[in-house]
C-alpha cells in the first residue's frame, strides 16, 4: 500500500452513489466516506484527505455507520447517501431495536475458532444477518494451527448451502494471501465474531497495522478483545476493512428472508408440503418430516430454524409496536402544541 492520494473509486465509490447526486451537489459538495463515528461528529475520508464533520440539524451518531457515504460542505455533513448494504442486528437489552453494525459492505468475514468457541447456531445467526443485508458471507476458522481444522470446516459448511469456509492461522504470513481476492481495490469487508477469535490479529495481517490484542487465557483459549469501536482501515490489497467489537449477542429481527436463505433446504421442502400452512410437526404430506425420516435433514437444523423464525417474528412485532407507540406520542405532542398555540392566540386577542 502506498501513500498516494486516494480517488473516490479507491474509497469504494460507484455509480450507485453517483446516481444519487444532482448537478448542483456535484459542483458544490464533497463526497466523503465515514471512517469513524463519534458522539457529535464523524471522521470521513475524501480525495483531499480526512475531514472532521459535524452532524446536520437534529441528526445524531445513531444515524451513521462506518462505511457510510455522505456529502460534506465545509465542516458539516449535508446529507447521508442511501446505503447499498446495511448490516444491523438486534441491540442487546429488553427493548427490540436495530443497532447499526456497518454500511456499504461487500463481504462479511464471520470469524470463529477451531476450539470450544465454535458454535454452529451462532454462525447461522451471523449468516442470516449477512444474507438479509445482501452481503456475501465468508466463514473464517481461525487457530487452524492449534487443532485439526477438518471437522470444524465440515460443520461450518453445514451452516448454509455453498458457503465459503476458509481455515487459517491468523498469525501466519499466508493469512492475508488467503483473503486477498475479497480485499481488492474498491471492495469493503467487515469482521464480525466473538471476542478472542482473532479479529484484531486478522486486521493487523490484512491492513499492515498494529492494533492491540490481548493475551490468550489458558483456561478457555480466548483472548481479551481490545477493539472498542468500529473503524475503517485500508487493506494492503487496496480495499477497506471494518473491524467491530466482539459480540456476545447476535439477535435477529426483520430478517425473515435472511433466515430462509440460510435454511434454504428447509424452505424449499416446505413449499412442497401438502398443506400451505403446514407446521412440519407430523401433518400428512409434510415434506420436511419426510426428509428427516429419510435421513436427508438433521432434525436439530429444523429446531434451530424454528427458533430463529420465532425470535424474528417476536422482535419484529415488538419493533412495530414501538414505532406505533412513538407515532401516537408524536401525534399527542403535536396536538398539545397546537392547542397551546391556539390558546395563546385567543389570550392575545
N, C-alpha and C positions, 0 to 999 in steps of 0.2 A: 504494500500500500504506500502511495506517495503522498506528499503534501500539496499536490497540485490543486488549484481551485476546483470546486465541485460544480457540476452542471445540475440543472433540475432533474435530468434523466438519471444522473448518478444518485440523486437523493430519492429516486423512486417515482418521479413524476411520470404521468402517462396521459394519453388522450382522454381518459376517463375524467381526470381532474381538469384538464384544459377546457373540456366541453362545458364546464360549469361557469366559466368566466365570460363576461361580456367585454366589448371593446374598451369601454372606459376603465374597467378593472385591470385589463391587461396593460394599459398605459400608465395607470396611476398607483397601482398597488403591487406589493411584492409577495409572491408565493413563498411560504416557509413551512418547513416540516417540524413538528413538535418533537423535541428530543427529551424534554423533562417537564413535568407538571408540578408546580409549587402551589402554595395556598392562594396566592393572589396574582400569579403570573405564570407564564410558560417561557422556557428557553426553546428557541426554534432555529433551525439551520436554513440558510439561504445560499445562493450562489456567491454572495458577497461576504459570507461568514455568519456566525451565530448572532442572534438577537434576543434581548430580553423584552417580552411583550406583556402588557397588562391586559386584563380581560375587558371586553366591551360591556357597557350597560350593567345589567343585573346578572351577567353570566358568572359562573363560579368554576372552581377547579374540577368539580364533578362532571362538567360539560365537555371536558377534553381528555384525550388519552394520548399516551406516547405513540407516535406514528401518524397522528392526525396531520392533515394539510390545512393551513389557514392562510388568509390574506392579511397582510400587515401594511399599516400605513404609519410611518414614524415609529413610535414605541408602543403601539397598541394593535391588538387584533381587531380587524374589521368584521370578519366572519369566518366560520369554520366551513370547509367544503364537505359535501356529502362523502361518507366513507364507502370505500369499495368493499371492505370487510370489517367486521366489528366483533371482537371477542369479548364476551361477557360471561359472568357466572352469577349465581345467586349469592348475594352477600351473606356473610355469617350473621347470626342473630335471629331472633324470633320473627322479625318483620321481613316478608318476602319483597326484596327489591334487587334491581340489577346492579352489578358492580362491573365497571369497565375494566378490562384487562389490557387491551392494546387495540390499535386500529391499523387498517390497511396492511395486513399480514398476508403473505403468500403461503408460507409453510409454518406449521406449528410443530416444534420438536417436543414430544411428550417424553419426559425423562423418568426412568425408574432404574433400579439396580438389580444386578444378579445376586440378590441376597434376600433376607427376610422383608425388605422394603417392597418387594414385588407384590402387586395387588391387582388382580385382573378386573374386579369391579371398578376400581379407581381408574384404570386405563379406559374402560368402556365409557365412563363418565366424561373423561377428557376428550375422547374421540367424538362423543355426541356434541360437545361444545364446539369442536372444530368443524364438524360437518354442518351444524346449524348455521355457523358463520360463513360457510362457503370457503373454508380454509383447508388446504391439504395437510393432513396429519401424518407425521412420521414418528414411530416409536423408537427411542434410543435406549438401549440397555447398557448402562454404564457398569464399570467394575467387572468387565468380562474377563479380566486377567486374574480375578480372585476366585472364580468358580467356573465350572463347565457351563458355557452360555447356552448350549443347545436346548436343554429343557425349557429355559426361560424364553428363548426365541419361539419355540413351538407353542407355548402358552400365549405369548403376545400375539402371534399370528391368528389365534382363535378369537381375538377381540373384535375383529371386523374382516370382511372379505377384502382380499387384495391389499391389505395394509402393508406398507413398507416397514420392516423391522431391521434395525442396524445394531449389532452388538459391538461395543468398542471399549477401549481403555482411554478415558478422557485425558489422562496424563501422558499418553504416548504421542510421539511426533506424527503418527499416522492418523490420529483422530480427526484433525481438521481436513485432511485429504479425503476422508470418507464422506464428508458432508459438503464438499466444495460445490457440487452440482446444484445444491439448494441455495447457495450463498453468493451467487454471482452478481455482477453489476445490475442495479435496478431492482433486485429482489430483497424482500424483507422476511426474516424468520423470527420466531419468538420461542422462548424456552419456558416450559411450564412443568411443574412437578413438585414433589415433596422436598422439604429441606434435606440436605445431605445426599442427594442423588447425583451430584457432580455438575450442577448447572453453572456455578461460578468457574469451575475448572474448564468446562467447555467454552464458556465465554472468553476466558483467557486464551485458549487454544485457537478459537475461531477469529478473534479480534486482535491478538498480539498485545493484549493489555495485562495488567497485573491487579485484578480485583482481589480483595481479601477473601480467604477461605479459612474455615475453622478446622480444628484438629478432629480426627475421627475418634469417636468414643468406642472403646474396645467392647463394651457390653452389647451394643446393638449395631455397630458398623456404620453409624450415621455421623455426619459431620455437623458442625454448628454453622448453619447457613447465615451469611452476613449481609446478603443483599436485602436492603430495607425499602427500596423504591425502584420503580421501573425507569429504565434509561435506554436510549438508542445509541448503539455502538456500531462503528464502521468495521465490517468484516475484512479480513485480509484478502478475500476473494473478490471484494468490490461491493458486496451488498451490505445489508444492515441487520443487526440483531437486537431484539428487545428482550432483556432479562426481566424476570419477575420474581418477587419474593416467594419463598416456599409457601405452599398452600396446604393446610391440613384438611380443609373442606373444599369440595368442588361441587357445590349444589347446582342443580339444573332448574330452569323454568323457561317456559316458552321455547322449548327445544324439541318439540314433538317430531319434526322432520329429521333432526339430527339423531335422535334416538332410533327412529325407524331405519335410518341409513346404517347405523352400527349393527343393528339386529335385522339386517335385510332378509336373511334366510327365513326368519320368523314371519315378518310382514308379508313376504311373498307366499308363504304357506297359508297364512290367514286368509288371503284373497281367494283361495280355492276351497275353503271350508263350505259345507253345505248351507249354513246359515250365516247371513251377513253380520249378525250380532253375536256370533259365537264367542264364548268366553274362554274356550280352549281348556275346559275343565271336565271333559267327558261327554260332551254333546255328540249325538250321532253325526257321522260325516265330518268330524274335526280332523283336518289335515295336519294340524300341529301335533295333536296327540298321536296320530298315526305315525308321524316321523319319529316321535320319541319311542314308540313301541318297536319300530323297526331299527332303532339304534342309530338313526341318522341325525338326531337332535339331542343335545345334552339337556335334561330337564332343569339343571341348575341355570342354564342360559335363559330358559323361559322364565324362571323365577326372577332373575335379575332384570329382564326386560319389563316384566310386570311392575317390579318395584320402581324402576326409573319412570315408567309411564305414569304410575300413580303419584309419585313425587312431583312430576312435571305438572300434572293436572291440578294438584292441590296448590302448588306455588303459583301457577298461572291464575287460578281463581282468586288467590289472596292479593295478587298484584292488581287484578281487575277491580276487586272490591276497594283497594286502597285508592286507585285512580278515581273511582266513582265517588268515594268519600271526599277526596280533595276537590273534585268538581263541585260537590254540594257545598263544601265550606267556602269555596271561592264565590259561588253564586250568593250565598248568605252574606258574605263580606261585602260584595258589590251592592246588594240590596240595602244593607245597613248604611254604607257610604252614601248611596243615592238618597236615602231617606234623610240622612243628616244634612246633605246639601239642600234638599227641598225645605227642611225645617229652618235652616239658616236664612234661605231666601225669603221665607214667609216673615220671619222676625225682622228682617231688614226693611220689608215693605211696611 
